[in-house]
Amino acid sequence: MSYGETLPMGYLSMTNPVGLHDFHATLLRLVGFDHHKLSKPFRGLNQKLTGVKESKILKDVLS
């Protein structure tokens, strides 16, 4: 399965660009974890594994 399309050189995405945090949220969903509840201690604060901004799960990949 492939999702999206890149330029012929493979550097920039043309269709369906996916951010790293969205990709991680989707992978965590596939293995059965809720990415909102996972965090790690970093410099005295709990940091989310999928970043500060709201990460979305790629429903097209799951279906």
PQR file of N, CA, C, O and H, with PARSE charges and radii, in Angstrom:
ATOM      1  N   MET A   1       0.836  -1.167   0.000 -0.4000 1.5000
ATOM      2  CA  MET A   1       0.000   0.000   0.000 -0.0000 2.0000
ATOM      3  C   MET A   1       0.881   1.232   0.000  0.5500 1.7000
ATOM      4  O   MET A   1       1.893   1.281   0.700 -0.5500 1.4000
ATOM      5  N   SER A   2       0.505   2.208  -0.772 -0.4000 1.5000
ATOM      6  CA  SER A   2       1.201   3.494  -0.741 -0.0000 2.0000
ATOM      7  C   SER A   2       0.169   4.581  -0.470  0.5500 1.7000
ATOM      8  O   SER A   2      -0.987   4.483  -0.884 -0.5500 1.4000
ATOM      9  H   SER A   2      -0.317   2.168  -1.341  0.4000 1.0000
ATOM     10  N   TYR A   3       0.606   5.608   0.226 -0.4000 1.5000
ATOM     11  CA  TYR A   3      -0.291   6.706   0.597 -0.0000 2.0000
ATOM     12  C   TYR A   3       0.382   7.997   0.201  0.5500 1.7000
ATOM     13  O   TYR A   3       1.431   8.341   0.746 -0.5500 1.4000
ATOM     14  H   TYR A   3       1.545   5.688   0.562  0.4000 1.0000
ATOM     15  N   GLY A   4      -0.200   8.715  -0.735 -0.4000 1.5000
ATOM     16  CA  GLY A   4       0.372   9.972  -1.179 -0.0000 2.0000
ATOM     17  C   GLY A   4       1.296   9.789  -2.367  0.5500 1.7000
ATOM     18  O   GLY A   4       1.459   8.689  -2.894 -0.5500 1.4000
ATOM     19  H   GLY A   4      -1.052   8.435  -1.177  0.4000 1.0000
ATOM     20  N   GLU A   5       1.890  10.891  -2.770 -0.4000 1.5000
ATOM     21  CA  GLU A   5       2.751  10.884  -3.937 -0.0000 2.0000
ATOM     22  C   GLU A   5       3.814  11.955  -3.748  0.5500 1.7000
ATOM     23  O   GLU A   5       3.542  13.024  -3.201 -0.5500 1.4000
ATOM     24  H   GLU A   5       1.757  11.785  -2.342  0.4000 1.0000
ATOM     25  N   THR A   6       5.029  11.661  -4.203 -0.4000 1.5000
ATOM     26  CA  THR A   6       6.117  12.633  -4.100 -0.0000 2.0000
ATOM     27  C   THR A   6       6.548  13.069  -5.489  0.5500 1.7000
ATOM     28  O   THR A   6       6.143  12.482  -6.492 -0.5500 1.4000
ATOM     29  H   THR A   6       5.250  10.793  -4.647  0.4000 1.0000
ATOM     30  N   LEU A   7       7.370  14.101  -5.535 -0.4000 1.5000
ATOM     31  CA  LEU A   7       7.983  14.525  -6.782 -0.0000 2.0000
ATOM     32  C   LEU A   7       8.898  13.418  -7.294  0.5500 1.7000
ATOM     33  O   LEU A   7       9.274  12.539  -6.519 -0.5500 1.4000
ATOM     34  H   LEU A   7       7.699  14.578  -4.720  0.4000 1.0000
ATOM     35  N   PRO A   8       9.266  13.432  -8.568 -0.5600 1.5000
ATOM     36  CA  PRO A   8      10.125  12.364  -9.085  0.2800 2.0000
ATOM     37  C   PRO A   8      11.440  12.188  -8.323  0.5500 1.7000
ATOM     38  O   PRO A   8      11.946  11.069  -8.235 -0.5500 1.4000
ATOM     39  N   MET A   9      12.002  13.262  -7.773 -0.4000 1.5000
ATOM     40  CA  MET A   9      13.238  13.138  -6.999 -0.0000 2.0000
ATOM     41  C   MET A   9      12.965  12.599  -5.602  0.5500 1.7000
ATOM     42  O   MET A   9      13.897  12.157  -4.930 -0.5500 1.4000
ATOM     43  H   MET A   9      11.591  14.170  -7.844  0.4000 1.0000
ATOM     44  N   GLY A  10      11.706  12.622  -5.141 -0.4000 1.5000
ATOM     45  CA  GLY A  10      11.340  12.054  -3.857 -0.0000 2.0000
ATOM     46  C   GLY A  10      11.563  12.954  -2.666  0.5500 1.7000
ATOM     47  O   GLY A  10      11.530  12.479  -1.531 -0.5500 1.4000
ATOM     48  H   GLY A  10      10.949  12.981  -5.687  0.4000 1.0000
ATOM     49  N   TYR A  11      11.790  14.253  -2.884 -0.4000 1.5000
ATOM     50  CA  TYR A  11      12.105  15.143  -1.770 -0.0000 2.0000
ATOM     51  C   TYR A  11      10.862  15.818  -1.197  0.5500 1.7000
ATOM     52  O   TYR A  11      10.731  15.908   0.023 -0.5500 1.4000
ATOM     53  H   TYR A  11      11.817  14.639  -3.806  0.4000 1.0000
ATOM     54  N   LEU A  12       9.955  16.292  -2.034 -0.4000 1.5000
ATOM     55  CA  LEU A  12       8.756  16.989  -1.590 -0.0000 2.0000
ATOM     56  C   LEU A  12       7.513  16.168  -1.904  0.5500 1.7000
ATOM     57  O   LEU A  12       7.468  15.453  -2.905 -0.5500 1.4000
ATOM     58  H   LEU A  12      10.061  16.219  -3.026  0.4000 1.0000
ATOM     59  N   SER A  13       6.504  16.276  -1.041 -0.4000 1.5000
ATOM     60  CA  SER A  13       5.260  15.538  -1.289 -0.0000 2.0000
ATOM     61  C   SER A  13       4.329  16.377  -2.157  0.5500 1.7000
ATOM     62  O   SER A  13       4.256  17.598  -2.024 -0.5500 1.4000
ATOM     63  H   SER A  13       6.540  16.858  -0.228  0.4000 1.0000
ATOM     64  N   MET A  14       3.616  15.687  -3.052 -0.4000 1.5000
ATOM     65  CA  MET A  14       2.679  16.363  -3.945 -0.0000 2.0000
ATOM     66  C   MET A  14       1.245  16.204  -3.445  0.5500 1.7000
ATOM     67  O   MET A  14       0.493  17.178  -3.412 -0.5500 1.4000
ATOM     68  H   MET A  14       3.675  14.694  -3.160  0.4000 1.0000
ATOM     69  N   THR A  15       0.867  15.013  -3.062 -0.4000 1.5000
ATOM     70  CA  THR A  15      -0.496  14.758  -2.586 -0.0000 2.0000
ATOM     71  C   THR A  15      -0.435  14.070  -1.237  0.5500 1.7000
ATOM     72  O   THR A  15       0.473  13.278  -0.981 -0.5500 1.4000
ATOM     73  H   THR A  15       1.478  14.222  -3.088  0.4000 1.0000
ATOM     74  N   ASN A  16      -1.390  14.364  -0.378 -0.4000 1.5000
ATOM     75  CA  ASN A  16      -1.524  13.782   0.955 -0.0000 2.0000
ATOM     76  C   ASN A  16      -0.249  13.895   1.797  0.5500 1.7000
ATOM     77  O   ASN A  16       0.302  12.876   2.213 -0.5500 1.4000
ATOM     78  H   ASN A  16      -2.127  15.007  -0.587  0.4000 1.0000
ATOM     79  N   PRO A  17       0.229  15.119   2.053 -0.5600 1.5000
ATOM     80  CA  PRO A  17       1.403  15.224   2.931  0.2800 2.0000
ATOM     81  C   PRO A  17       1.055  14.824   4.365  0.5500 1.7000
ATOM     82  O   PRO A  17      -0.022  15.156   4.860 -0.5500 1.4000
ATOM     83  N   VAL A  18       1.955  14.122   5.019 -0.4000 1.5000
ATOM     84  CA  VAL A  18       1.733  13.621   6.372 -0.0000 2.0000
ATOM     85  C   VAL A  18       2.882  14.096   7.255  0.5500 1.7000
ATOM     86  O   VAL A  18       4.053  13.901   6.929 -0.5500 1.4000
ATOM     87  H   VAL A  18       2.830  13.852   4.616  0.4000 1.0000
ATOM     88  N   GLY A  19       2.532  14.720   8.375 -0.4000 1.5000
ATOM     89  CA  GLY A  19       3.547  15.155   9.321 -0.0000 2.0000
ATOM     90  C   GLY A  19       4.029  13.991  10.175  0.5500 1.7000
ATOM     91  O   GLY A  19       3.374  12.953  10.265 -0.5500 1.4000
ATOM     92  H   GLY A  19       1.580  14.878   8.639  0.4000 1.0000
ATOM     93  N   LEU A  20       5.165  14.180  10.787 -0.4000 1.5000
ATOM     94  CA  LEU A  20       5.757  13.124  11.596 -0.0000 2.0000
ATOM     95  C   LEU A  20       4.879  12.767  12.791  0.5500 1.7000
ATOM     96  O   LEU A  20       4.729  11.589  13.116 -0.5500 1.4000
ATOM     97  H   LEU A  20       5.697  15.024  10.713  0.4000 1.0000
ATOM     98  N   HIS A  21       4.297  13.768  13.447 -0.4000 1.5000
ATOM     99  CA  HIS A  21       3.452  13.506  14.609 -0.0000 2.0000
ATOM    100  C   HIS A  21       2.163  12.780  14.215  0.5500 1.7000
ATOM    101  O   HIS A  21       1.684  11.928  14.963 -0.5500 1.4000
ATOM    102  H   HIS A  21       4.418  14.724  13.183  0.4000 1.0000
ATOM    103  N   ASP A  22       1.603  13.107  13.058 -0.4000 1.5000
ATOM    104  CA  ASP A  22       0.417  12.401  12.572 -0.0000 2.0000
ATOM    105  C   ASP A  22       0.751  10.943  12.251  0.5500 1.7000
ATOM    106  O   ASP A  22      -0.043  10.043  12.527 -0.5500 1.4000
ATOM    107  H   ASP A  22       1.993  13.799  12.451  0.4000 1.0000
ATOM    108  N   PHE A  23       1.915  10.719  11.673 -0.4000 1.5000
ATOM    109  CA  PHE A  23       2.361   9.355  11.363 -0.0000 2.0000
ATOM    110  C   PHE A  23       2.532   8.537  12.637  0.5500 1.7000
ATOM    111  O   PHE A  23       2.112   7.382  12.696 -0.5500 1.4000
ATOM    112  H   PHE A  23       2.560  11.450  11.449  0.4000 1.0000
ATOM    113  N   HIS A  24       3.151   9.135  13.661 -0.4000 1.5000
ATOM    114  CA  HIS A  24       3.331   8.431  14.932 -0.0000 2.0000
ATOM    115  C   HIS A  24       1.996   8.153  15.612  0.5500 1.7000
ATOM    116  O   HIS A  24       1.808   7.080  16.185 -0.5500 1.4000
ATOM    117  H   HIS A  24       3.492  10.074  13.613  0.4000 1.0000
ATOM    118  N   ALA A  25       1.068   9.105  15.558 -0.4000 1.5000
ATOM    119  CA  ALA A  25      -0.251   8.892  16.156 -0.0000 2.0000
ATOM    120  C   ALA A  25      -0.971   7.735  15.472  0.5500 1.7000
ATOM    121  O   ALA A  25      -1.646   6.947  16.134 -0.5500 1.4000
ATOM    122  H   ALA A  25       1.221   9.977  15.092  0.4000 1.0000
ATOM    123  N   THR A  26      -0.833   7.629  14.166 -0.4000 1.5000
ATOM    124  CA  THR A  26      -1.475   6.537  13.430 -0.0000 2.0000
ATOM    125  C   THR A  26      -0.842   5.196  13.775  0.5500 1.7000
ATOM    126  O   THR A  26      -1.548   4.203  13.946 -0.5500 1.4000
ATOM    127  H   THR A  26      -0.285   8.270  13.629  0.4000 1.0000
ATOM    128  N   LEU A  27       0.489   5.160  13.878 -0.4000 1.5000
ATOM    129  CA  LEU A  27       1.160   3.907  14.254 -0.0000 2.0000
ATOM    130  C   LEU A  27       0.784   3.465  15.660  0.5500 1.7000
ATOM    131  O   LEU A  27       0.569   2.277  15.900 -0.5500 1.4000
ATOM    132  H   LEU A  27       1.063   5.967  13.739  0.4000 1.0000
ATOM    133  N   LEU A  28       0.702   4.408  16.588 -0.4000 1.5000
ATOM    134  CA  LEU A  28       0.300   4.052  17.946 -0.0000 2.0000
ATOM    135  C   LEU A  28      -1.125   3.533  17.979  0.5500 1.7000
ATOM    136  O   LEU A  28      -1.433   2.624  18.750 -0.5500 1.4000
ATOM    137  H   LEU A  28       0.876   5.373  16.392  0.4000 1.0000
ATOM    138  N   ARG A  29      -1.996   4.091  17.159 -0.4000 1.5000
ATOM    139  CA  ARG A  29      -3.382   3.621  17.071 -0.0000 2.0000
ATOM    140  C   ARG A  29      -3.430   2.191  16.528  0.5500 1.7000
ATOM    141  O   ARG A  29      -4.233   1.377  16.985 -0.5500 1.4000
ATOM    142  H   ARG A  29      -1.746   4.830  16.532  0.4000 1.0000
ATOM    143  N   LEU A  30      -2.574   1.890  15.558 -0.4000 1.5000
ATOM    144  CA  LEU A  30      -2.558   0.551  14.970 -0.0000 2.0000
ATOM    145  C   LEU A  30      -2.117  -0.517  15.965  0.5500 1.7000
ATOM    146  O   LEU A  30      -2.572  -1.658  15.884 -0.5500 1.4000
ATOM    147  H   LEU A  30      -1.922   2.551  15.187  0.4000 1.0000
ATOM    148  N   VAL A  31      -1.246  -0.167  16.894 -0.4000 1.5000
ATOM    149  CA  VAL A  31      -0.813  -1.149  17.886 -0.0000 2.0000
ATOM    150  C   VAL A  31      -1.667  -1.111  19.145  0.5500 1.7000
ATOM    151  O   VAL A  31      -1.419  -1.872  20.080 -0.5500 1.4000
ATOM    152  H   VAL A  31      -0.877   0.760  16.960  0.4000 1.0000
ATOM    153  N   GLY A  32      -2.669  -0.235  19.184 -0.4000 1.5000
ATOM    154  CA  GLY A  32      -3.641  -0.269  20.263 -0.0000 2.0000
ATOM    155  C   GLY A  32      -3.456   0.735  21.379  0.5500 1.7000
ATOM    156  O   GLY A  32      -4.074   0.583  22.433 -0.5500 1.4000
ATOM    157  H   GLY A  32      -2.871   0.384  18.425  0.4000 1.0000
ATOM    158  N   PHE A  33      -2.622   1.766  21.194 -0.4000 1.5000
ATOM    159  CA  PHE A  33      -2.409   2.776  22.220 -0.0000 2.0000
ATOM    160  C   PHE A  33      -3.179   4.047  21.907  0.5500 1.7000
ATOM    161  O   PHE A  33      -3.413   4.372  20.743 -0.5500 1.4000
ATOM    162  H   PHE A  33      -2.120   1.888  20.338  0.4000 1.0000
ATOM    163  N   ASP A  34      -3.570   4.763  22.951 -0.4000 1.5000
ATOM    164  CA  ASP A  34      -4.170   6.083  22.785 -0.0000 2.0000
ATOM    165  C   ASP A  34      -3.053   7.108  22.877  0.5500 1.7000
ATOM    166  O   ASP A  34      -2.439   7.264  23.932 -0.5500 1.4000
ATOM    167  H   ASP A  34      -3.379   4.500  23.896  0.4000 1.0000
ATOM    168  N   HIS A  35      -2.782   7.808  21.780 -0.4000 1.5000
ATOM    169  CA  HIS A  35      -1.637   8.705  21.754 -0.0000 2.0000
ATOM    170  C   HIS A  35      -1.831   9.942  22.627  0.5500 1.7000
ATOM    171  O   HIS A  35      -0.859  10.643  22.906 -0.5500 1.4000
ATOM    172  H   HIS A  35      -3.281   7.682  20.922  0.4000 1.0000
ATOM    173  N   HIS A  36      -3.047  10.228  23.062 -0.4000 1.5000
ATOM    174  CA  HIS A  36      -3.280  11.368  23.948 -0.0000 2.0000
ATOM    175  C   HIS A  36      -2.796  11.089  25.377  0.5500 1.7000
ATOM    176  O   HIS A  36      -2.458  12.018  26.111 -0.5500 1.4000
ATOM    177  H   HIS A  36      -3.837   9.658  22.836  0.4000 1.0000
ATOM    178  N   LYS A  37      -2.765   9.835  25.762 -0.4000 1.5000
ATOM    179  CA  LYS A  37      -2.430   9.480  27.143 -0.0000 2.0000
ATOM    180  C   LYS A  37      -0.950   9.169  27.355  0.5500 1.7000
ATOM    181  O   LYS A  37      -0.511   9.071  28.500 -0.5500 1.4000
ATOM    182  H   LYS A  37      -3.039   9.081  25.166  0.4000 1.0000
ATOM    183  N   LEU A  38      -0.179   9.014  26.297 -0.4000 1.5000
ATOM    184  CA  LEU A  38       1.225   8.673  26.431 -0.0000 2.0000
ATOM    185  C   LEU A  38       2.080   9.927  26.560  0.5500 1.7000
ATOM    186  O   LEU A  38       1.953  10.858  25.764 -0.5500 1.4000
ATOM    187  H   LEU A  38      -0.536   9.095  25.366  0.4000 1.0000
ATOM    188  N   SER A  39       2.949   9.947  27.562 -0.4000 1.5000
ATOM    189  CA  SER A  39       3.869  11.069  27.744 -0.0000 2.0000
ATOM    190  C   SER A  39       5.162  10.556  28.366  0.5500 1.7000
ATOM    191  O   SER A  39       5.217   9.440  28.885 -0.5500 1.4000
ATOM    192  H   SER A  39       3.053   9.191  28.208  0.4000 1.0000
ATOM    193  N   LYS A  40       6.194  11.382  28.307 -0.4000 1.5000
ATOM    194  CA  LYS A  40       7.489  11.036  28.881 -0.0000 2.0000
ATOM    195  C   LYS A  40       8.020  12.249  29.630  0.5500 1.7000
ATOM    196  O   LYS A  40       7.759  13.380  29.221 -0.5500 1.4000
ATOM    197  H   LYS A  40       6.149  12.287  27.886  0.4000 1.0000
ATOM    198  N   PRO A  41       8.755  12.043  30.710 -0.5600 1.5000
ATOM    199  CA  PRO A  41       9.340  13.184  31.419  0.2800 2.0000
ATOM    200  C   PRO A  41      10.524  13.745  30.635  0.5500 1.7000
ATOM    201  O   PRO A  41      11.399  12.993  30.205 -0.5500 1.4000
ATOM    202  N   PHE A  42      10.552  15.055  30.451 -0.4000 1.5000
ATOM    203  CA  PHE A  42      11.646  15.714  29.743 -0.0000 2.0000
ATOM    204  C   PHE A  42      11.858  17.088  30.349  0.5500 1.7000
ATOM    205  O   PHE A  42      10.987  17.952  30.244 -0.5500 1.4000
ATOM    206  H   PHE A  42       9.842  15.665  30.801  0.4000 1.0000
ATOM    207  N   ARG A  43      12.978  17.298  30.970 -0.4000 1.5000
ATOM    208  CA  ARG A  43      13.356  18.558  31.612 -0.0000 2.0000
ATOM    209  C   ARG A  43      12.312  19.030  32.620  0.5500 1.7000
ATOM    210  O   ARG A  43      11.986  20.215  32.687 -0.5500 1.4000
ATOM    211  H   ARG A  43      13.686  16.597  31.056  0.4000 1.0000
ATOM    212  N   GLY A  44      11.804  18.102  33.386 -0.4000 1.5000
ATOM    213  CA  GLY A  44      10.879  18.437  34.452 -0.0000 2.0000
ATOM    214  C   GLY A  44       9.418  18.519  34.046  0.5500 1.7000
ATOM    215  O   GLY A  44       8.563  18.721  34.908 -0.5500 1.4000
ATOM    216  H   GLY A  44      12.069  17.139  33.331  0.4000 1.0000
ATOM    217  N   LEU A  45       9.102  18.371  32.772 -0.4000 1.5000
ATOM    218  CA  LEU A  45       7.715  18.407  32.299 -0.0000 2.0000
ATOM    219  C   LEU A  45       7.382  17.106  31.590  0.5500 1.7000
ATOM    220  O   LEU A  45       8.268  16.427  31.071 -0.5500 1.4000
ATOM    221  H   LEU A  45       9.797  18.207  32.072  0.4000 1.0000
ATOM    222  N   ASN A  46       6.110  16.765  31.571 -0.4000 1.5000
ATOM    223  CA  ASN A  46       5.668  15.600  30.807 -0.0000 2.0000
ATOM    224  C   ASN A  46       5.363  16.032  29.379  0.5500 1.7000
ATOM    225  O   ASN A  46       4.481  16.859  29.147 -0.5500 1.4000
ATOM    226  H   ASN A  46       5.391  17.316  31.992  0.4000 1.0000
ATOM    227  N   GLN A  47       6.091  15.472  28.431 -0.4000 1.5000
ATOM    228  CA  GLN A  47       5.912  15.799  27.020 -0.0000 2.0000
ATOM    229  C   GLN A  47       5.136  14.685  26.341  0.5500 1.7000
ATOM    230  O   GLN A  47       5.400  13.508  26.584 -0.5500 1.4000
ATOM    231  H   GLN A  47       6.808  14.801  28.619  0.4000 1.0000
ATOM    232  N   LYS A  48       4.179  15.045  25.489 -0.4000 1.5000
ATOM    233  CA  LYS A  48       3.449  14.044  24.719 -0.0000 2.0000
ATOM    234  C   LYS A  48       4.362  13.442  23.656  0.5500 1.7000
ATOM    235  O   LYS A  48       5.235  14.121  23.117 -0.5500 1.4000
ATOM    236  H   LYS A  48       3.964  16.001  25.291  0.4000 1.0000
ATOM    237  N   LEU A  49       4.153  12.176  23.364 -0.4000 1.5000
ATOM    238  CA  LEU A  49       4.964  11.513  22.354 -0.0000 2.0000
ATOM    239  C   LEU A  49       4.643  12.001  20.949  0.5500 1.7000
ATOM    240  O   LEU A  49       5.490  11.920  20.059 -0.5500 1.4000
ATOM    241  H   LEU A  49       3.443  11.624  23.802  0.4000 1.0000
ATOM    242  N   THR A  50       3.440  12.503  20.739 -0.4000 1.5000
ATOM    243  CA  THR A  50       3.051  12.956  19.405 -0.0000 2.0000
ATOM    244  C   THR A  50       3.046  14.466  19.291  0.5500 1.7000
ATOM    245  O   THR A  50       2.409  14.999  18.382 -0.5500 1.4000
ATOM    246  H   THR A  50       2.753  12.569  21.462  0.4000 1.0000
ATOM    247  N   GLY A  51       3.723  15.172  20.165 -0.4000 1.5000
ATOM    248  CA  GLY A  51       3.887  16.611  20.029 -0.0000 2.0000
ATOM    249  C   GLY A  51       2.861  17.419  20.796  0.5500 1.7000
ATOM    250  O   GLY A  51       1.909  16.885  21.366 -0.5500 1.4000
ATOM    251  H   GLY A  51       4.241  14.739  20.903  0.4000 1.0000
ATOM    252  N   VAL A  52       3.085  18.722  20.793 -0.4000 1.5000
ATOM    253  CA  VAL A  52       2.235  19.641  21.540 -0.0000 2.0000
ATOM    254  C   VAL A  52       0.937  19.930  20.801  0.5500 1.7000
ATOM    255  O   VAL A  52      -0.135  19.963  21.404 -0.5500 1.4000
ATOM    256  H   VAL A  52       3.858  19.156  20.330  0.4000 1.0000
ATOM    257  N   LYS A  53       1.038  20.138  19.491 -0.4000 1.5000
ATOM    258  CA  LYS A  53      -0.174  20.431  18.730 -0.0000 2.0000
ATOM    259  C   LYS A  53      -1.025  19.165  18.572  0.5500 1.7000
ATOM    260  O   LYS A  53      -0.541  18.053  18.781 -0.5500 1.4000
ATOM    261  H   LYS A  53       1.910  20.111  19.001  0.4000 1.0000
ATOM    262  N   GLU A  54      -2.246  19.342  18.216 -0.4000 1.5000
ATOM    263  CA  GLU A  54      -3.172  18.213  18.076 -0.0000 2.0000
ATOM    264  C   GLU A  54      -2.777  17.358  16.875  0.5500 1.7000
ATOM    265  O   GLU A  54      -2.792  17.834  15.740 -0.5500 1.4000
ATOM    266  H   GLU A  54      -2.639  20.246  18.046  0.4000 1.0000
ATOM    267  N   SER A  55      -2.429  16.114  17.120 -0.4000 1.5000
ATOM    268  CA  SER A  55      -2.096  15.175  16.053 -0.0000 2.0000
ATOM    269  C   SER A  55      -3.351  14.455  15.621  0.5500 1.7000
ATOM    270  O   SER A  55      -4.219  14.143  16.435 -0.5500 1.4000
ATOM    271  H   SER A  55      -2.417  15.728  18.043  0.4000 1.0000
ATOM    272  N   LYS A  56      -3.437  14.194  14.330 -0.4000 1.5000
ATOM    273  CA  LYS A  56      -4.621  13.508  13.826 -0.0000 2.0000
ATOM    274  C   LYS A  56      -4.240  12.109  13.341  0.5500 1.7000
ATOM    275  O   LYS A  56      -3.128  11.870  12.871 -0.5500 1.4000
ATOM    276  H   LYS A  56      -2.731  14.448  13.668  0.4000 1.0000
ATOM    277  N   ILE A  57      -5.186  11.213  13.470 -0.4000 1.5000
ATOM    278  CA  ILE A  57      -5.004   9.851  12.987 -0.0000 2.0000
ATOM    279  C   ILE A  57      -5.456   9.812  11.535  0.5500 1.7000
ATOM    280  O   ILE A  57      -6.517  10.337  11.198 -0.5500 1.4000
ATOM    281  H   ILE A  57      -6.089  11.408  13.852  0.4000 1.0000
ATOM    282  N   LEU A  58      -4.666   9.200  10.686 -0.4000 1.5000
ATOM    283  CA  LEU A  58      -4.967   9.136   9.254 -0.0000 2.0000
ATOM    284  C   LEU A  58      -5.992   8.040   8.994  0.5500 1.7000
ATOM    285  O   LEU A  58      -5.644   6.864   8.892 -0.5500 1.4000
ATOM    286  H   LEU A  58      -3.804   8.773  10.960  0.4000 1.0000
ATOM    287  N   LYS A  59      -7.238   8.428   8.889 -0.4000 1.5000
ATOM    288  CA  LYS A  59      -8.326   7.460   8.708 -0.0000 2.0000
ATOM    289  C   LYS A  59      -8.227   6.749   7.358  0.5500 1.7000
ATOM    290  O   LYS A  59      -8.654   5.601   7.240 -0.5500 1.4000
ATOM    291  H   LYS A  59      -7.520   9.383   8.972  0.4000 1.0000
ATOM    292  N   ASP A  60      -7.664   7.417   6.325 -0.4000 1.5000
ATOM    293  CA  ASP A  60      -7.529   6.778   5.015 -0.0000 2.0000
ATOM    294  C   ASP A  60      -6.588   5.580   5.057  0.5500 1.7000
ATOM    295  O   ASP A  60      -6.766   4.620   4.308 -0.5500 1.4000
ATOM    296  H   ASP A  60      -7.316   8.350   6.421  0.4000 1.0000
ATOM    297  N   VAL A  61      -5.601   5.635   5.921 -0.4000 1.5000
ATOM    298  CA  VAL A  61      -4.644   4.526   6.029 -0.0000 2.0000
ATOM    299  C   VAL A  61      -5.290   3.350   6.765  0.5500 1.7000
ATOM    300  O   VAL A  61      -5.017   2.192   6.449 -0.5500 1.4000
ATOM    301  H   VAL A  61      -5.457   6.415   6.529  0.4000 1.0000
ATOM    302  N   LEU A  62      -6.141   3.647   7.742 -0.4000 1.5000
ATOM    303  CA  LEU A  62      -6.758   2.586   8.522 -0.0000 2.0000
ATOM    304  C   LEU A  62      -7.865   1.851   7.784  0.5500 1.7000
ATOM    305  O   LEU A  62      -8.150   0.694   8.095 -0.5500 1.4000
ATOM    306  H   LEU A  62      -6.363   4.588   7.999  0.4000 1.0000
ATOM    307  N   SER A  63      -8.489   2.496   6.820 -0.4000 1.5000
ATOM    308  CA  SER A  63      -9.609   1.842   6.120 -0.0000 2.0000
ATOM    309  C   SER A  63      -9.158   1.036   4.938  0.5500 1.7000
ATOM    310  O   SER A  63      -9.982   0.430   4.253 -0.5500 1.4000
ATOM    311  H   SER A  63      -8.258   3.435   6.567  0.4000 1.0000
TER
END
